[in-house]
Amino acid sequence: MADALISVLLEQLASVVYQHTNQAVKLVLNAEKDVKSFSSKLKAIQAVLEDAEKKQLTDARVEDWLEKLKDVSYEMDDLLDEWNTEILRRQVEEKQEKEGENAPVTKKKVCFPMSSVCFCFGQANKVIHRRNIARRIGELNEKLTLIAAEREMYGFHQSTKGGPDDQQLIQRHKTSSLVDTSTIFGREEEKEMLLSKLLRESSPEGGRFLVIPIVGMGGMGKTTLAQLAYNDEKVTNYFHKKVWVCVSSPFDEIKIAKAIIESLDKNETQKSSNELETLLICIRSHVKDKKFFLVLDDVWTENPKKWESLKLPVIMQSCAEGSRILVTTRKQGVAKMMRATSSMIHLDKLSDRDCLALFNSIAFLDRKEDEADEFGAIGEEIAKKCKGLPLAAKTLGSLVWYKKTREEWRDVLNSKIWELEEVEEQVFRPLLLSYYDLVPAVKRCLLYCAIFPKDYNLKKDNLIELWMSQDYLSSKENKEKRRKGQYYFESLAMRSFFQDFDVDEMGNIVGCKMHDIVHDFVQFLTKKECIIIEAIKGDNQIVELQGENVRHLTLANVLEFPTSCDRCVYVRSLTLLHSSIRTISPGSILKMKCLRTLNLSDSVVTELPKEVGELIHLRYMDLSYSRLKELPDAVCDLYNLQTLILVWCGSLEKLPKAMGKLINLKHLYVRGCRELRYLPKGIGSLRSLQALDCFYVCDQGGDNEAAALKLGDLGIMDQLPGSLWIERLGKDDASEIEKAQLGNKECLSHLGVFFVEVCEEQRKGDEEIVKALQPHQNLESLSIAYCHIGTTESLYSIIKSLRNLRKLVLYEWKYCQVLPPLGKLPSLEILEIQEFQNVKKVGVEFLGIEEQVSGILFPKLKRLSFSGMPEWEEWEGITKEDSSEITIEWEGITKEDSSSSEITIMPRLSSLQITKCPKLKALPDFLNKITTLRTLEIKACPILERDYQQGVGKEWHNISHIPNVSISS
């Protein structure tokens, strides 16, 4: 941790003199000399840090020395940031003076907060402030002199080599993919035993349900085995309802009950209750007479009162016979508490053979066969060090995957870390080996994950922005920072620090989790810096924090700020999870002057104090899903703010007018703010802005039009990445769409366009807007909703050139009578057609065969969905007569011979959903020929329900080959 911190600090020190010289801002009292001296000492210390970090595990004195080093480094980091903020403030003032009345905000006298003095920027006070900073730099330099002298006492060795640098990470990831952790070795017998217990109709004891505990030490693969069973196709088809809940510690009955309800029905209103009895009654109503499968992962408590209060055995008695509870735990006492020892599955260590197979599957991924022969003998010895622990085998396999020589493999085998007795968990040793092989910046990124509770869903993009907020991704360019964050994420994933990857419908990895043991490991390494306080709902909440040097603090389920938080004056990250804190007191904010990350998401906070403007180091603020109506104007004094997240703040009505002062703002997320009337005009002046997820079009002619950002102002934001939603488009906005120059935004992957919803007639202006969209051909996903035009020619005119378009969603085109010809889109994988209320027939024009076509229509389509089409009666396929009249073009060669013009339709379709289409009479014949179709779901389609009913419907034979068919009213 210290190594990574110092690496970043050295970069800042190297640039501080350059900044001051080039901006004609001179430090006084020999500050420049002190900065150079400080840098020199840090470089000398950095050379021995790798050895010091290893020795701290066995020598408490070294651990204390590193703590002092980190403290002074953090102080210097904050001080330099304070000085840089002064420079930013001057830039804002100079900009306002130059622009005068045209500036995004009016010029006014500013009261600027510092940790020691609040002053107005007169010339005299500027000098006083610079003297103060220079004096503090000198004091820190003296502290570091003493720390540097102490290092001689410990006999540290200088580092001779390190882990892979950024460029090596980049090169490796160009040719390699993430490790597939779904494959298991040596658990075939346990898997078959588990499936047998799950799929047996009655329990051996004769009860209606069975509790099956999987017991084994940490890192043994309990959760992996449970996941394999949970996702097994036979299990999915056998049970009516399945729920997975991570329990962990502490055992919170209300939290568990809410998680079960959330999984059963996300729209259930009772889940907001904090009364356990109400929640349990709700669960029972959902599973009564149903065959129910519940997984409780990572149970720790052996307290029978806790288990009994959840009343799961009582609830399971109301379920259908054959219901099951599957429990994973490290403690056999948990199985005894649940009276389930007779059905227990005990996971023992893997055999040497299976452990080696697991190790090799990762270590030799994408390697040549001769490399396996060359390293095989060393690999066998390393695998024996794993002692049969699957997590250890994965971790070490991931580690040596990066190693290219026999010498590097032998270094892993012969490491002294294997001899450490002080390491609490045996599996921590291979994790330490992999950890020490990381470059310093990646180490910091990993350790930062200690701020999250166990089983937390880590969102990849969000995590990268959090790393940015702590300056872990050092780079001058923001795009480079994000790219570097991506490499770091992939590196940690490749080394098995991350698992359970969440993939979006386009196949992109968007999130992950950490294994419980890995979570324990990062908390072991950050026990003095990262603190998580998780209160149990309903208990008497008295929370005390130990130690004043907490840098990252997470409070979960707390009712109010602990009074001991007042001592956390150095905290850099504050995260509130599921808290009931309604107000943030100004006093609490003012005591946390070092904050860089503030996460109040999903909270009941209704007002943010104006004192938040005094958090001059703040770079990241997440207020999503909160109840805020507005932000204080003081937010605009946060010159270092990079990320502001306000998504789904349903009550938020406006943003501060002076947003143009946020000169470092890079990411602004406002989607789902339904009451937000417009975006302030000043946002258009933010040259650093790299991400804007939603644009709200202001009503033309309204009171706010002069203060609002115009759609055409997006024209200069060509580097917008990711997703952009444009909402409340009106009939006269075509010219603004043209000025927005969407065609130049080559980094945009998704575009969503929502027209004004309320309209009882067709709008000609909508057609002009659709024509004006003209997105860049790199676009992968397009959604258009509430478009009130009668035809789709304008739509086809823009999408026919989108050769990379993979997803298309069309919602509520209620005046349209014919679907657009989409069959020729070469990359389309997902198509959703919703609320086309006037379509009566889907014919061959939908397939796109009125002109010359290739032999395959919808060549890559995997998922097709129709819903809310009340007048749709006929879905027409292609008859032999049709195909004989069509001219087919194969790679530029025209063939009119009907025997050669075989047409293939949707050859990759795997899922078809049809919902609320009451007049639809039949499915097209071409579905019979699609061998890849795995899932057919028909809901609220009475004619189809009758004719395609399993076994008895007259058309059942046409869909009986599809493995998963669901038909319901």
Number of C-alpha atoms within 10 A of each C-alpha: 21 21 24 18 21 24 17 19 21 19 13 17 18 13 12 18 19 11 14 16 12 9 10 9 12 14 18 15 15 13 21 19 14 19 21 16 16 23 20 13 16 22 13 13 22 20 16 18 22 22 15 25 17 16 16 15 16 14 13 11 12 21 17 12 18 20 16 15 20 17 15 16 22 20 16 21 18 19 19 19 17 19 18 18 18 18 16 19 19 13 14 19 16 13 15 19 14 10 14 13 11 10 18 23 18 13 16 8 9 12 12 16 18 17 14 8 10 13 15 14 15 9 8 9 13 14 14 12 19 19 17 16 19 21 17 16 24 21 13 18 22 15 15 22 15 10 19 16 11 12 18 9 8 13 10 17 12 15 12 8 8 12 17 16 13 15 10 11 17 18 10 14 14 8 8 11 13 17 17 14 15 12 10 17 17 17 15 11 8 15 17 12 12 22 17 11 19 27 16 13 14 16 19 12 10 9 12 19 26 25 24 24 32 28 25 19 16 22 23 21 23 23 22 16 20 22 16 17 19 21 11 12 11 13 17 14 10 16 18 15 17 20 17 18 19 18 24 18 14 12 17 17 22 22 18 18 22 22 18 24 23 18 15 17 12 11 10 12 11 17 23 11 12 15 12 18 15 13 24 24 12 19 22 19 14 15 21 15 16 19 21 23 26 20 24 21 22 24 20 18 19 17 13 12 10 13 17 14 13 19 13 16 16 12 16 26 16 18 22 18 20 23 32 26 19 21 28 27 24 21 19 19 16 23 25 15 16 18 14 16 19 13 18 20 20 16 17 14 19 21 15 18 15 19 26 24 18 24 28 23 19 26 24 20 15 12 11 9 9 9 12 15 10 12 17 15 10 14 25 18 14 23 26 17 19 25 17 21 24 25 26 26 32 27 26 29 28 27 24 24 20 21 15 11 12 11 10 12 19 16 10 22 21 12 11 12 17 17 10 12 12 10 17 11 13 18 23 23 24 23 24 18 19 22 23 15 19 21 17 23 24 27 22 20 24 21 20 23 21 27 23 22 21 20 19 12 15 18 15 19 16 15 18 21 22 25 25 23 23 23 17 25 25 19 14 8 10 16 13 13 20 18 15 22 26 16 19 24 20 21 24 21 20 25 25 28 25 21 20 18 21 17 12 10 11 12 8 10 16 14 19 19 19 24 20 16 18 24 22 17 22 23 21 17 15 20 14 16 21 24 21 18 17 19 19 18 16 13 8 8 15 10 17 11 17 13 11 16 16 22 21 24 22 19 24 19 19 21 15 16 18 15 12 13 19 16 16 22 19 20 23 23 25 19 21 21 18 17 22 17 17 15 15 18 13 13 11 16 19 17 18 22 23 23 24 25 26 21 18 22 24 19 21 17 19 16 17 20 16 14 18 23 20 22 27 25 24 25 26 26 22 20 22 24 21 22 20 20 18 17 17 16 15 16 23 20 24 25 25 23 25 24 25 19 20 22 22 21 25 19 17 23 16 16 19 16 19 20 24 22 27 25 24 19 25 20 20 19 20 23 23 17 21 16 14 20 18 20 25 22 20 20 23 22 18 18 15 16 22 19 20 20 21 22 22 23 23 24 15 12 8 8 10 15 16 13 15 21 22 24 24 18 17 21 19 16 21 17 15 22 18 16 18 21 19 19 20 19 25 19 16 14 20 22 13 18 25 18 16 22 22 22 18 18 22 16 15 24 22 22 22 19 22 18 20 16 15 8 11 9 10 16 16 13 17 23 21 17 25 22 17 22 21 20 22 20 20 18 24 22 22 22 16 20 20 22 27 24 21 17 16 17 15 18 18 15 12 17 20 15 15 21 16 18 23 23 21 22 16 20 19 19 25 22 20 19 20 18 21 18 20 20 23 21 23 20 17 24 24 21 19 16 19 21 20 24 19 17 20 18 17 19 18 18 16 20 24 18 22 12 11 14 19 22 18 19 22 22 21 20 24 20 21 18 16 18 21 19 24 19 17 21 17 17 17 18 17 16 11 10 9 11 16 16 12 20 20 26 16 14 8 8 7 14 14 13 13 15 9 11 20 16 15 15 22 24 20 17 23 18 19 19 16 22 20 20 24 19 17 21 18 15 17 15 15 16 19 15 13 18 13 15 23 15 16 18 15 22 18 17 21 19 15 24 19 16 15 23 20 17 10 11 13 12 17 16 14 16 19 15 14 18 11 15 17 14 19 13 10
